[in-house]
Amino acid sequence: VRRVSNNWARRATIPPHVFKVIDALPFHAHPMTQFVTGIMALRTESEFQRAYRAGISKSDYWEPIYEDVMNLIARLPRLAAYIYRRTYHNGDHIEPDSKLDWAGNFAHMLGFDNEEFRELLRLYMTIHVDHEGGNVSAHTVHLVGSALSDPYLAFAAGMNGLAGPLHGLANQEVIRWIFAMRDELGGGLPSKEQIANYVKKTLNDGKVVPGFGHAVLRKTDPRYTAQREFALKHMPHDDLFQIVSRIYEVVPEILQSTGKVKNPWPNVDAHSGQLLMHYGLTHYDFYTVLFGVSRALGTLASLLWDRALGFPIERPGSTTTELLKERFAK
């Protein structure tokens, strides 16, 4: 860990023009807009872009891609922290501390020097990593990278996908839903019966209960379990955690009873917002940026392997009108 952290610390310097580009945006610009803009501004530093123009051999593509991947991962916490402090703390920025590990330094630059929060951010960065193509952001990085777009272009594209309400905004929707429920029920800690009635009302209104279900998993998301164990260790009596726990006890049975839900169990998004709220990171719109910093670890590692293994450009399948007629006539 120390060796990798030291490597990233040496690479973490961000050119001044990147901050100027971000500062040209209005303060009310969504943090993800600022994040993607900053990533694109960093593209001036792409080693692969320079090497490709110089005529690098295809078999050597992976080498400058490796440099880009390592540099981008190293710089993302600084970029994200700059956006956070600019947007929510009047531009009162905090310089990095190279003695800390990658995630610990990220927490420090955000303004949280509590060791528990550093531990949480290490957990958060680990469980939100994703390297396979089963979701929009991970697949987009792979797809755009297959055109030999450098890691800055590919990752920025993936982050635009992550910013969509059906993907990276889910943890925000969970917190909003919980607060709306609590307000409607008069505040305080609602009973299981009250939660059950509110869940049924949500479903009867044609809405979903955010934070439950998964496209692949058919049991409780192990990432949810990891967060629950963290909460039980550090904040077992936190009011919001108590609500999240009661929701966990109530919702699966109700969803199962509908006969329409393949996976009624909580996913990673059902818990992450509560943990961040507990330590004072209450700005929902920034949560997706945290998600994005973590996702870089997996998607960019996978992108490096794509180039090392010489994967071809990805194209969608095609069909004809006649084939469609044959298929749907059966």
Wavefront OBJ file of the C-alpha trace (Angstrom):
o trace
v 0.000 0.000 0.000
v 2.757 2.433 0.927
v 4.665 1.796 -2.310
v 1.596 2.421 -4.467
v 0.575 5.449 -2.389
v 4.057 6.936 -2.769
v 3.939 6.333 -6.521
v 0.587 8.095 -6.821
v 1.750 10.931 -4.560
v 4.632 11.631 -6.966
v 2.183 11.745 -9.871
v -0.565 13.768 -8.180
v 0.393 17.300 -9.248
v -2.307 18.949 -11.348
v -1.313 21.628 -13.892
v -2.627 25.123 -13.015
v -4.667 25.391 -16.214
v -6.974 22.607 -15.002
v -8.038 24.633 -11.971
v -8.524 27.690 -14.191
v -10.839 25.708 -16.463
v -12.921 24.566 -13.487
v -12.988 28.068 -12.023
v -14.438 29.343 -15.301
v -17.607 27.372 -14.527
v -20.342 28.906 -12.358
v -20.324 27.816 -8.726
v -23.756 26.243 -9.151
v -22.496 23.884 -11.877
v -23.170 20.309 -10.792
v -20.073 18.688 -9.235
v -20.139 15.993 -11.934
v -20.067 18.684 -14.623
v -16.989 20.153 -12.958
v -15.454 16.691 -12.530
v -15.796 15.706 -16.184
v -14.580 19.141 -17.279
v -11.497 18.755 -15.095
v -10.751 15.290 -16.477
v -10.956 16.607 -20.024
v -8.682 19.528 -19.131
v -6.143 17.011 -17.792
v -5.991 15.368 -21.217
v -3.243 17.803 -22.201
v -1.004 15.525 -20.121
v -1.819 12.307 -22.007
v 1.265 10.196 -22.695
v -0.673 7.900 -25.025
v -1.850 10.798 -27.166
v 1.753 11.917 -27.699
v 3.055 8.396 -28.277
v 0.344 7.585 -30.819
v 1.130 10.722 -32.803
v 4.793 9.721 -32.783
v 3.919 6.368 -34.368
v 4.225 3.944 -31.459
v 3.936 0.237 -32.275
v 0.591 -1.387 -31.491
v 2.313 -3.944 -29.279
v 3.587 -1.106 -27.097
v 0.283 0.749 -26.650
v -0.028 -0.491 -23.097
v 3.077 1.360 -21.892
v 1.844 4.974 -22.344
v -1.653 3.798 -21.379
v -0.158 2.604 -18.091
v 1.366 6.040 -17.497
v -1.941 7.759 -18.251
v -3.876 5.387 -16.000
v -1.503 5.841 -13.076
v -1.375 9.615 -13.514
v -5.142 9.965 -13.757
v -5.840 7.788 -10.707
v -3.239 9.780 -8.775
v -4.806 13.123 -9.685
v -8.499 12.356 -9.279
v -8.653 12.814 -5.466
v -7.002 16.243 -5.770
v -9.383 17.189 -8.570
v -12.451 15.964 -6.688
v -11.410 17.657 -3.444
v -10.829 20.934 -5.299
v -14.376 20.760 -6.664
v -15.806 19.960 -3.229
v -14.028 22.815 -1.471
v -14.806 25.219 -4.324
v -18.498 24.356 -4.367
v -19.282 23.948 -0.680
v -16.516 25.739 1.247
v -16.010 29.024 -0.612
v -12.838 27.857 -2.322
v -10.994 27.293 0.968
v -8.735 24.557 -0.393
v -6.592 22.144 1.603
v -3.179 21.096 0.346
v -2.436 17.363 0.029
v -0.486 15.474 2.669
v 1.889 13.078 0.911
v 2.463 11.147 4.137
v -1.078 9.785 3.968
v -2.267 6.933 1.778
v -4.315 7.641 -1.365
v -7.772 7.458 0.255
v -6.605 8.967 3.543
v -5.167 11.958 1.705
v -8.427 12.318 -0.214
v -10.307 12.531 3.088
v -7.793 15.102 4.328
v -8.177 17.313 1.232
v -11.962 17.146 1.555
v -11.555 18.527 5.074
v -12.124 15.394 7.158
v -9.156 14.457 9.335
v -11.131 12.073 11.522
v -9.437 8.660 11.332
v -12.829 6.942 11.266
v -13.770 8.898 8.157
v -10.469 7.954 6.546
v -11.283 4.327 7.292
v -14.734 4.814 5.782
v -13.315 6.387 2.633
v -10.880 3.494 2.236
v -13.861 1.144 2.441
v -15.940 3.307 0.084
v -13.153 3.521 -2.501
v -12.747 -0.260 -2.385
v -16.359 -1.383 -2.670
v -17.313 1.048 -5.450
v -14.529 -0.148 -7.745
v -15.832 -1.880 -10.860
v -13.860 -3.397 -13.720
v -16.384 -5.518 -15.619
v -18.771 -4.278 -18.276
v -22.114 -4.975 -16.648
v -23.020 -1.350 -16.015
v -23.101 1.898 -17.955
v -19.939 3.559 -16.639
v -17.659 0.508 -16.763
v -18.867 -0.521 -20.204
v -18.577 3.027 -21.534
v -14.920 3.287 -20.509
v -14.250 -0.014 -22.297
v -16.272 0.971 -25.370
v -14.756 4.427 -25.855
v -11.284 3.102 -25.075
v -11.677 0.458 -27.781
v -11.494 3.281 -30.342
v -7.981 3.976 -28.967
v -9.276 7.026 -27.168
v -6.811 7.748 -24.383
v -7.770 7.084 -20.727
v -8.777 10.709 -20.153
v -11.326 10.605 -22.969
v -12.566 7.134 -22.074
v -12.914 7.824 -18.362
v -14.644 11.169 -18.940
v -17.169 9.352 -21.130
v -17.748 6.794 -18.392
v -18.310 9.556 -15.857
v -20.963 11.115 -18.084
v -22.746 7.776 -17.905
v -22.274 7.563 -14.148
v -23.962 10.962 -13.776
v -27.247 9.573 -15.107
v -30.127 9.238 -12.604
v -30.487 5.514 -13.333
v -26.849 4.808 -12.504
v -24.658 6.860 -10.180
v -27.350 8.954 -8.517
v -28.949 6.001 -6.737
v -27.369 6.639 -3.320
v -28.707 10.197 -3.394
v -32.180 8.894 -4.198
v -32.020 6.573 -1.176
v -31.252 9.413 1.239
v -33.919 11.651 -0.281
v -36.483 8.846 -0.013
v -35.592 8.185 3.639
v -35.826 11.870 4.557
v -39.134 12.226 2.701
v -40.485 9.220 4.611
v -39.274 10.550 7.941
v -40.787 13.976 7.293
v -44.129 12.520 6.220
v -44.225 10.338 9.325
v -43.583 13.284 11.619
v -39.844 12.972 12.195
v -37.962 10.845 14.675
v -37.427 7.100 14.398
v -40.353 5.461 12.569
v -41.583 2.048 13.641
v -41.325 -0.993 11.392
v -45.074 -0.834 10.857
v -44.881 2.801 9.760
v -42.017 2.000 7.391
v -43.932 -0.954 5.948
v -46.977 1.214 5.271
v -44.844 3.892 3.622
v -43.101 1.292 1.447
v -46.455 -0.085 0.318
v -47.633 3.440 -0.451
v -44.484 4.033 -2.516
v -45.142 0.880 -4.534
v -48.857 1.618 -4.935
v -47.941 5.027 -6.342
v -46.036 3.254 -9.115
v -42.611 4.124 -7.715
v -39.659 1.973 -6.695
v -37.990 1.688 -3.320
v -34.482 3.009 -4.038
v -31.509 0.951 -2.917
v -33.116 -2.457 -3.394
v -32.570 -4.913 -6.227
v -29.601 -5.643 -8.475
v -29.242 -6.646 -12.113
v -27.036 -9.636 -11.259
v -27.131 -10.408 -7.535
v -29.930 -12.483 -6.040
v -29.033 -11.956 -2.397
v -27.986 -9.110 -0.111
v -25.188 -7.176 -1.788
v -21.941 -7.994 0.083
v -20.988 -4.330 -0.291
v -24.107 -3.438 1.699
v -23.054 -5.945 4.348
v -19.566 -4.420 4.562
v -21.061 -0.989 5.176
v -23.524 -2.336 7.718
v -20.676 -3.954 9.646
v -18.806 -0.632 9.593
v -21.872 1.148 10.984
v -22.404 -1.472 13.686
v -18.800 -0.960 14.763
v -18.662 2.837 14.706
v -22.229 4.207 14.977
v -24.692 1.560 16.176
v -26.985 4.146 17.797
v -27.023 6.663 14.934
v -30.665 7.560 14.188
v -30.264 7.349 10.425
v -28.539 3.976 10.728
v -31.446 2.743 12.839
v -33.843 3.740 10.055
v -31.685 2.044 7.405
v -31.621 -1.108 9.548
v -35.394 -1.158 9.956
v -35.866 -0.643 6.235
v -33.589 -3.653 5.686
v -35.789 -5.731 7.995
v -39.048 -4.644 6.361
v -38.588 -4.112 2.626
v -37.439 -7.525 1.269
v -40.553 -9.349 2.486
v -42.839 -6.706 0.972
v -41.030 -6.794 -2.370
v -41.115 -10.593 -2.409
v -44.859 -10.549 -1.806
v -45.427 -8.619 -5.048
v -44.162 -11.561 -7.094
v -42.559 -9.123 -9.525
v -39.105 -8.604 -8.017
v -36.279 -11.060 -8.739
v -33.997 -9.584 -6.110
v -35.694 -7.922 -3.122
v -32.445 -7.418 -1.198
v -30.523 -4.176 -0.572
v -27.639 -3.140 -2.789
v -24.599 -0.963 -2.109
v -26.568 2.276 -2.534
v -28.980 1.456 0.302
v -26.334 2.252 2.915
v -23.545 4.480 1.591
v -25.367 7.792 1.963
v -26.097 7.161 5.641
v -22.417 6.658 6.424
v -21.379 9.836 4.628
v -24.142 11.807 6.339
v -22.991 10.596 9.761
v -19.564 12.197 9.330
v -20.924 15.452 7.953
v -20.566 14.961 4.214
v -24.148 15.997 3.591
v -23.991 17.397 0.061
v -25.814 14.759 -1.979
v -24.733 16.084 -5.356
v -21.113 15.328 -4.520
v -21.711 11.654 -3.767
v -21.471 10.692 -7.436
v -18.032 12.309 -7.657
v -16.872 10.064 -4.794
v -18.347 7.143 -6.711
v -16.422 8.234 -9.812
v -13.055 8.493 -8.064
v -13.487 4.947 -6.797
v -14.666 3.589 -10.145
v -11.428 4.773 -11.753
v -9.485 2.056 -9.950
v -11.346 -0.739 -11.689
v -12.284 0.699 -15.056
v -8.851 2.137 -15.801
v -7.075 -1.062 -14.752
v -9.366 -2.915 -17.143
v -8.657 -0.383 -19.892
v -4.943 -1.040 -19.484
v -5.543 -4.769 -19.965
v -7.655 -4.036 -23.059
v -4.657 -2.410 -24.719
v -2.129 -4.935 -23.390
v -4.195 -7.791 -24.845
v -4.812 -5.964 -28.115
v -8.598 -6.018 -27.939
v -10.242 -4.668 -31.124
v -12.685 -1.807 -31.459
v -16.130 -2.698 -30.151
v -19.060 -2.383 -32.520
v -22.739 -3.086 -31.910
v -24.330 -6.066 -33.580
v -26.351 -5.386 -36.704
v -29.380 -6.974 -38.280
v -31.754 -6.621 -41.227
v -35.472 -6.111 -41.576
v -35.853 -9.646 -42.913
v -34.053 -11.160 -39.933
v -36.255 -9.172 -37.558
v -39.375 -10.412 -39.333
v -38.188 -14.001 -39.046
v -37.347 -13.609 -35.375
v -40.626 -12.051 -34.278
v -42.774 -14.213 -36.521
v -41.872 -17.260 -34.425
l 1 2 3 4 5 6 7 8 9 10 11 12 13 14 15 16 17 18 19 20 21 22 23 24 25 26 27 28 29 30 31 32 33 34 35 36 37 38 39 40 41 42 43 44 45 46 47 48 49 50 51 52 53 54 55 56 57 58 59 60 61 62 63 64 65 66 67 68 69 70 71 72 73 74 75 76 77 78 79 80 81 82 83 84 85 86 87 88 89 90 91 92 93 94 95 96 97 98 99 100 101 102 103 104 105 106 107 108 109 110 111 112 113 114 115 116 117 118 119 120 121 122 123 124 125 126 127 128 129 130 131 132 133 134 135 136 137 138 139 140 141 142 143 144 145 146 147 148 149 150 151 152 153 154 155 156 157 158 159 160 161 162 163 164 165 166 167 168 169 170 171 172 173 174 175 176 177 178 179 180 181 182 183 184 185 186 187 188 189 190 191 192 193 194 195 196 197 198 199 200 201 202 203 204 205 206 207 208 209 210 211 212 213 214 215 216 217 218 219 220 221 222 223 224 225 226 227 228 229 230 231 232 233 234 235 236 237 238 239 240 241 242 243 244 245 246 247 248 249 250 251 252 253 254 255 256 257 258 259 260 261 262 263 264 265 266 267 268 269 270 271 272 273 274 275 276 277 278 279 280 281 282 283 284 285 286 287 288 289 290 291 292 293 294 295 296 297 298 299 300 301 302 303 304 305 306 307 308 309 310 311 312 313 314 315 316 317 318 319 320 321 322 323 324 325 326 327 328 329 330
